[in-house]
Amino acid sequence: MAEIKSTLDLVMEKTRHLSFSEQEKQEQHSHEFAKRIKGLMQQYQDQKLRVENLKIELNDLQQTFGLKSEDIIKSETVARLDLDQDNRPLLTLLPDLCGSDVTPLESITKEYKEAVYLITQARTAKVKQHLAEKYFISGEAVVPNLENDEAVTKEIQQMRDKFDRLFTLEKSRLADSVET
């Protein structure tokens, strides 16, 4: 009776004569290194890894793989930045691990958050005034639902688009900069 072979056996038989070239081995090595750094960065962003531990892990990876991580860390960190999230943990890594100047990104983020705050405050005051004048409803317990307010949502989106262009431009500049 014929032997039934598993898929793995069949693949191993067909590929036993194949081998990686030195360039392919190096690419695979670099890819694995970058993948592990991405994993560490995700753990850091999820607050499962503190900065001190991240530095230790990155140092261990660099020694294990014999590669430098600054460029990968920089590109991975920059890719994770977003206007609508708290970027402080990520922005503290760039100067510390890569020597990058993040002042412009911090400035853009701060200005955006202030602009959104001013928009929401103005709309809240307007809605409260309308409720007080038309329906005689007032007091500290009155909290307008701005999430369902199309006017404020549209205004914030326009503001976000404006700041997002600046933010993206600065992220590109930072990612493209090579430390000397």
SERO-4910 file (N, C-alpha, C, O; in steps of 0.05 Angstrom, whole numbers):
BEGIN
 pado doro    nc1    nc2    nc3   cac1   cac2   cac3    cc1    cc2    cc3    oc1    oc2    oc3
  Met    A     17    -23      0      0      0      0     18     25      0     38     26     13
  Ala    A     10     45    -15     25     69    -18     24     86      8      4     87     22
  Glu    A     47     98     13     48    114     38     35    141     33     39    154     12
  Ile    A     19    150     52      5    176     50     23    197     63     31    195     86
  Lys    A     30    218     47     49    238     56     33    263     65     13    270     52
  Ser    A     43    275     85     31    301     94     40    323     76     58    321     60
  Thr    A     26    345     78     32    368     62     61    378     68     75    386     50
  Leu    A     68    377     93     94    386    101    116    368     88    136    378     79
  Asp    A    111    342     88    130    323     76    133    330     46    155    329     35
  Leu    A    111    335     33    112    341      4    127    367     -1    143    369    -20
  Val    A    122    387     15    136    413     12    166    409     17    182    420      2
  Met    A    173    395     37    201    390     44    215    375     21    238    381     15
  Glu    A    202    356     10    213    341    -13    219    359    -37    240    357    -49
  Lys    A    199    376    -43    202    393    -67    222    416    -63    233    426    -82
  Thr    A    227    424    -38    244    447    -34    271    440    -21    286    458    -13
  Arg    A    278    415    -19    303    408     -5    328    418    -19    349    422     -7
  His    A    327    422    -45    350    432    -60    352    463    -59    372    474    -69
  Leu    A    332    477    -49    332    506    -48    347    516    -24    347    503     -2
  Ser    A    360    538    -27    373    551     -4    374    581     -8    371    591    -30
  Phe    A    376    596     14    377    625     13    404    634      4    425    623     11
  Ser    A    404    656    -12    430    669    -18    438    686      6    422    690     24
  Glu    A    462    696      6    471    712     28    454    738     31    447    746     53
  Gln    A    447    749      8    430    773      8    402    766     20    392    782     36
  Glu    A    391    744     12    365    736     23    366    730     53    348    737     68
  Lys    A    388    718     62    392    713     90    393    739    106    381    742    127
  Gln    A    408    759     95    411    785    108    384    800    109    377    812    129
  Glu    A    369    798     87    342    811     86    324    798    107    309    812    120
  Gln    A    324    772    109    308    757    128    316    765    157    299    769    174
  His    A    342    767    161    353    775    187    343    803    194    334    808    217
  Ser    A    345    822    176    336    849    180    306    851    184    296    866    201
  His    A    291    835    169    262    834    172    254    824    200    236    836    212
  Glu    A    267    804    209    261    793    236    268    813    257    253    816    277
  Phe    A    290    827    254    298    848    273    277    870    274    269    878    296
  Ala    A    268    880    251    248    901    250    221    891    262    208    907    276
  Lys    A    214    866    257    190    855    268    190    854    298    170    860    312
  Arg    A    213    847    309    215    846    339    214    874    351    203    878    372
  Ile    A    226    893    337    225    921    347    196    931    346    187    944    365
  Lys    A    182    925    325    153    933    324    138    921    347    121    934    359
  Gly    A    144    896    354    130    883    376    136    898    402    118    902    419
  Leu    A    162    905    406    169    919    431    156    947    432    147    956    453
  Met    A    154    960    409    142    986    408    112    984    414    101   1001    427
  Gln    A     99    963    405     71    959    411     67    954    441     48    964    453
  Gln    A     84    938    452     83    934    481     86    959    497     73    964    517
  Tyr    A    105    976    488    109   1002    501     85   1020    498     76   1032    518
  Gln    A     73   1021    474     50   1038    470     26   1027    486      9   1043    495
  Asp    A     24   1001    489      2    989    505      8    991    535     -8    981    552
  Gln    A     30   1004    543     39   1007    570     44    981    585     40    979    609
  Lys    A     53    961    569     61    935    581     91    934    585    101    916    597
  Leu    A    104    955    575    134    956    577    141    985    583    133   1004    570
  Arg    A    157    988    604    166   1015    612    191   1023    596    204   1006    584
  Val    A    197   1048    596    219   1059    580    245   1045    587    261   1037    569
  Glu    A    251   1041    612    275   1028    621    277   1000    610    298    992    600
  Asn    A    255    985    611    255    958    601    257    957    571    269    939    559
  Leu    A    244    977    558    246    979    529    275    983    520    284    970    501
  Lys    A    289   1000    534    317   1005    527    334    980    530    351    974    514
  Ile    A    329    965    552    343    940    556    337    920    534    356    907    523
  Glu    A    312    917    527    304    898    506    316    906    479    325    889    464
  Leu    A    315    932    473    327    941    448    357    936    447    368    929    426
  Asn    A    370    941    469    399    936    470    405    906    466    423    899    452
  Asp    A    389    889    479    392    860    475    388    852    446    403    836    435
  Leu    A    367    864    433    362    857    405    385    866    388    393    852    369
  Gln    A    396    890    393    418    900    377    442    881    379    456    876    359
  Gln    A    447    872    403    470    854    407    465    827    394    483    815    382
  Thr    A    440    817    396    434    791    385    435    792    354    446    773    342
  Phe    A    424    812    342    423    814    313    447    828    301    452    826    277
  Gly    A    462    843    317    485    858    306    477    881    288    492    888    270
  Leu    A    453    892    293    443    914    277    436    938    294    432    935    318
  Lys    A    435    961    282    427    986    296    397    990    293    385    983    273
  Ser    A    384   1000    314    355   1002    314    345   1031    312    320   1034    309
  Glu    A    361   1051    311    352   1079    312    333   1085    289    311   1097    294
  Asp    A    340   1078    265    323   1084    242    296   1070    243    276   1081    236
  Ile    A    297   1045    252    272   1029    254    255   1041    276    231   1043    272
  Ile    A    267   1047    298    252   1059    320    239   1085    312    216   1091    317
  Lys    A    255   1102    298    245   1127    289    221   1124    270    200   1136    274
  Ser    A    224   1107    250    202   1104    230    178   1091    243    155   1099    237
  Glu    A    182   1072    261    160   1059    274    145   1078    293    121   1078    294
  Thr    A    160   1094    308    148   1114    326    133   1135    310    110   1141    318
  Val    A    145   1146    290    132   1166    273    106   1155    261     86   1170    259
  Ala    A    106   1130    252     82   1118    240     60   1116    260     36   1116    252
  Arg    A     66   1114    286     46   1110    306     34   1137    317     14   1136    331
  Leu    A     46   1159    309     36   1185    319     10   1192    306      6   1188    282
  Asp    A     -9   1203    321    -35   1211    311    -44   1236    327    -40   1238    351
  Leu    A    -56   1255    313    -65   1279    325    -85   1275    348    -85   1290    367
  Asp    A   -102   1255    345   -124   1251    364   -117   1233    388   -135   1225    403
  Gln    A    -92   1227    391    -85   1210    414    -64   1225    431    -53   1245    422
  Asp    A    -58   1214    454    -37   1225    471    -10   1215    461     -4   1192    464
  Asn    A      5   1233    448     30   1225    436     54   1228    454     77   1221    447
  Arg    A     50   1237    478     73   1243    496     91   1219    501    116   1222    499
  Pro    A     80   1195    506     99   1172    510    116   1167    485    140   1161    488
  Leu    A    105   1169    461    120   1164    437    140   1187    432    162   1182    423
  Leu    A    131   1211    437    149   1234    432    172   1235    451    193   1247    445
  Thr    A    170   1223    474    193   1223    493    214   1202    484    237   1205    491
  Leu    A    206   1183    468    225   1163    459    244   1174    438    268   1168    438
  Leu    A    233   1190    420    249   1200    397    274   1215    405    296   1208    396
  Pro    A    272   1235    423    297   1248    431    315   1230    447    340   1231    445
  Asp    A    303   1213    464    319   1196    482    334   1174    466    357   1169    472
  Leu    A    320   1160    448    332   1137    434    345   1145    407    363   1131    398
  Cys    A    335   1166    394    344   1172    368    357   1200    365    368   1207    345
  Gly    A    355   1216    386    366   1243    386    351   1262    368    362   1281    357
  Ser    A    325   1256    363    309   1273    345    296   1296    359    289   1294    383
  Asp    A    293   1318    345    280   1342    356    250   1339    349    242   1339    326
  Val    A    233   1337    370    205   1333    367    189   1358    374    164   1357    375
  Thr    A    203   1380    378    189   1405    386    168   1413    366    146   1421    374
  Pro    A    173   1412    339    151   1420    321    126   1402    323    104   1412    321
  Leu    A    130   1376    327    107   1358    329     92   1364    355     67   1364    355
  Glu    A    106   1369    376     93   1376    402     77   1402    399     55   1404    409
  Ser    A     89   1421    385     76   1447    381     50   1444    364     29   1455    371
  Ile    A     51   1429    343     28   1424    326      6   1410    341    -17   1418    340
  Thr    A     13   1390    357     -6   1375    373    -19   1393    393    -44   1392    397
  Lys    A     -3   1409    406    -14   1428    427    -33   1448    414    -55   1453    425
  Glu    A    -25   1459    392    -43   1479    378    -69   1466    369    -90   1478    371
  Tyr    A    -67   1442    359    -92   1428    350   -111   1423    374   -134   1428    372
  Lys    A   -100   1413    396   -117   1408    419   -129   1433    430   -153   1434    438
  Glu    A   -114   1455    429   -125   1481    438   -147   1491    419   -167   1501    428
  Ala    A   -143   1487    393   -164   1495    374   -189   1479    377   -211   1490    377
  Val    A   -187   1453    382   -210   1436    386   -224   1445    412   -249   1446    413
  Tyr    A   -209   1450    433   -220   1459    458   -236   1485    455   -258   1487    465
  Leu    A   -225   1504    440   -238   1529    436   -264   1526    420   -285   1538    426
  Ile    A   -264   1508    400   -288   1503    384   -309   1491    402   -332   1499    401
  Thr    A   -302   1471    418   -322   1458    435   -332   1476    457   -356   1476    463
  Gln    A   -315   1493    468   -324   1512    488   -343   1532    477   -364   1538    489
  Ala    A   -337   1543    453   -354   1563    441   -382   1550    434   -402   1563    439
  Arg    A   -382   1526    424   -407   1513    417   -423   1506    442   -447   1509    442
  Thr    A   -409   1497    463   -423   1491    488   -436   1516    499   -460   1515    507
  Ala    A   -422   1538    499   -434   1563    509   -458   1571    492   -478   1580    503
  Lys    A   -456   1568    466   -478   1576    448   -503   1558    453   -525   1569    454
  Val    A   -499   1532    456   -521   1514    461   -534   1520    488   -558   1520    490
  Lys    A   -517   1525    508   -528   1531    535   -544   1556    534   -565   1558    547
  Gln    A   -534   1576    520   -549   1601    518   -576   1597    504   -596   1608    513
  His    A   -575   1582    483   -600   1576    468   -620   1561    486   -644   1568    486
  Leu    A   -611   1542    501   -629   1527    519   -640   1545    541   -663   1543    548
  Ala    A   -623   1563    551   -632   1581    572   -653   1601    562   -673   1607    575
  Glu    A   -648   1612    538   -666   1632    527   -692   1620    517   -714   1632    522
  Lys    A   -691   1598    503   -715   1587    490   -731   1569    509   -756   1570    509
  Tyr    A   -717   1552    525   -731   1533    541   -728   1538    571   -739   1522    587
  Phe    A   -715   1558    579   -710   1565    607   -696   1542    622   -702   1537    646
  Ile    A   -678   1529    608   -662   1507    620   -634   1518    624   -621   1526    605
  Ser    A   -625   1517    649   -598   1527    654   -587   1513    679   -601   1498    692
  Gly    A   -561   1518    684   -549   1506    708   -525   1489    701   -519   1485    677
  Glu    A   -511   1480    721   -487   1464    718   -492   1436    706   -475   1424    694
  Ala    A   -516   1427    710   -523   1400    701   -528   1398    671   -529   1377    659
  Val    A   -531   1422    658   -536   1422    629   -509   1418    615   -491   1434    617
  Val    A   -508   1395    601   -484   1388    586   -492   1381    557   -504   1360    553
  Pro    A   -486   1399    538   -494   1393    511   -480   1369    500   -457   1363    506
  Asn    A   -494   1354    483   -483   1330    470   -470   1338    444   -483   1338    423
  Leu    A   -445   1346    445   -431   1356    421   -423   1334    401   -418   1339    378
  Glu    A   -423   1309    410   -416   1287    393   -437   1284    370   -431   1274    348
  Asn    A   -462   1291    376   -483   1289    356   -489   1316    343   -508   1318    327
  Asp    A   -473   1336    348   -477   1362    336   -462   1364    310   -437   1365    310
  Glu    A   -476   1364    288   -463   1363    262   -446   1388    257   -425   1386    244
  Ala    A   -455   1411    266   -440   1436    262   -412   1434    275   -392   1441    262
  Val    A   -411   1425    299   -385   1424    313   -368   1402    302   -344   1405    300
  Thr    A   -380   1379    295   -365   1357    283   -352   1366    257   -329   1359    252
  Lys    A   -367   1380    240   -357   1390    215   -334   1410    219   -313   1409    206
  Glu    A   -338   1428    238   -317   1448    244   -292   1435    254   -270   1443    247
  Ile    A   -295   1416    272   -271   1402    283   -257   1386    261   -233   1385    260
  Gln    A   -273   1373    243   -260   1358    221   -245   1377    202   -223   1369    193
  Gln    A   -255   1400    197   -241   1419    180   -215   1428    194   -194   1430    181
  Met    A   -216   1432    220   -193   1440    235   -173   1417    235   -148   1421    233
  Arg    A   -183   1393    238   -165   1369    239   -151   1366    212   -127   1360    211
  Asp    A   -165   1370    190   -153   1368    164   -130   1388    161   -109   1381    150
  Lys    A   -135   1412    170   -114   1433    168    -89   1425    184    -67   1426    174
  Phe    A    -94   1416    209    -71   1409    226    -58   1383    217    -34   1379    220
  Asp    A    -74   1365    206    -64   1339    197    -44   1342    174    -24   1328    173
  Arg    A    -48   1362    157    -29   1367    135     -2   1376    147     19   1366    139
  Leu    A     -3   1394    167     21   1403    180     35   1380    195     59   1376    193
  Phe    A     19   1364    209     29   1342    225     42   1321    207     64   1311    213
  Thr    A     29   1314    185     40   1295    166     66   1305    154     85   1289    151
  Leu    A     67   1330    146     91   1342    135    114   1340    155    137   1334    148
  Glu    A    109   1347    180    130   1346    201    138   1317    207    162   1312    211
  Lys    A    119   1299    206    126   1270    210    145   1261    188    164   1246    193
  Ser    A    139   1269    163    155   1261    140    183   1272    143    203   1259    138
  Arg    A    185   1298    151    211   1310    155    227   1295    176    251   1290    172
  Leu    A    214   1289    198    228   1275    219    236   1247    211    259   1238    217
  Ala    A    219   1233    197    225   1205    188    248   1205    168    264   1187    167
  Asp    A    249   1226    151    269   1227    130    296   1237    140    317   1234    127
  Ser    A    296   1250    164    321   1261    173    340   1239    183    331   1220    196
  Val    A    365   1241    176    385   1221    183    403   1234    203    415   1255    197
  Glu    A    406   1222    226    424   1233    247    453   1229    238    461   1208    228
  Thr    A    469   1250    243    497   1248    236    514   1244    260    539   1242    258
***
